[in-house]
Amino acid sequence: MVCPSERRWVLTLAKTIGSKRHKALIAMLIKERKAAGMNQTELARALGQYQSYVARVESGERRVDVVEFLDIAKAIGFDPKVVITRLESR
């Protein structure tokens, strides 16, 4: 059983997919990947994942947690703090 305050938290998280900031994050990840000259398959290999994982992230079907974000940043080669700062300003 979930208490009412926990239910509100779960509903809030569910609403982040498709939000302006979620879309902005995806756009930034795609921009950084392309700037690094990587395709989805190359990024997936660097992450130890299938290409479909990257496709689901980039299509907005899958949320990225903090640890995954840091792994993606390392695999692509960008500073995650810069992307977060840009995202916060939106």
Secondary structure, DSSP 4 states (H G I P E B T S, - for coil): ---HHHHHHHHHHHTTTTSHHHHHHHHHHHHHHHHTT--HHHHHHHHTS-HHHHHHHHHTSS---HHHHHHHHHHHT--HHHHHHHHHT-
